[in-house]
Amino acid sequence: MARFIDDDTFGSYFESFEHSAWRLETRSGYASDRIGKKYRSFLETGTVPDDSQRPWCANVRTQTARGKRIERVRVVDTPPTPEQLFLLASAAGNNEAGEDIRNLRRADAERLRLPSVDFWLFDARRALVLHFDVDDEYLGAELVEDPDRIVRFCQIREAAWHYAIKRDEFAAQVASTV
């Protein structure tokens, strides 16, 4: 039976991990992005405002200064959806804070047989599987500590990371196709 964490404790996982926090993002868009001012501004201007002082970036700076890694791979459609272009633009600020966000084309993810599941993997010991409804609304995070599932998440991480493209290089590739 799935164990969902209390949403109030979600952020604590990003402060208490010891070595690495790694995410796979597989959706073509997220409802939480679409309702935000930052996304609407991006649609109007094609740029994202500097929000490098937000709590997420502050924590990334704190954790990476301690020698920890925060990384993620975003699966991106061809052509990218407006939401994916927004996330690509937004990733520049996250990367400047110390997070390493990379991109993987959906065709490559399918060739690698990566699952269509979003998750965070912490220290290769526990994971938070993020659940969404058909409208991309976040439903909650399932805590996973089963060793067999964790090994599978580690395999997914290794495959995705190996083929993922650094943000700046991927952004240049996308820009050259529009």
Sequence and secondary structure as in RCSB ss.txt:
>XXXX:A:sequence
MARFIDDDTFGSYFESFEHSAWRLETRSGYASDRIGKKYRSFLETGTVPDDSQRPWCANVRTQTARGKRIERVRV
VDTPPTPEQLFLLASAAGNNEAGEDIRNLRRADAERLRLPSVDFWLFDARRALVLHFDVDDEYLGAELVEDPDRI
VRFCQIREAAWHYAIKRDEFAAQVASTV
>XXXX:A:secstr
  EE  GGGGGGHHHH SSEEEEEE  S  HHHHTSHHHHHHHHHSS    TTSHHHHHHHHHHHTT EEEEEEE
E SS  HHHHHHHHHHHHHHHHT EEEEEEHHHHHHTT  S EEEEETTTEEEEEEE TT  EEEEEEE  HHHH
HHHHHHHHHHHHH EEHHHHHHHHHTT 
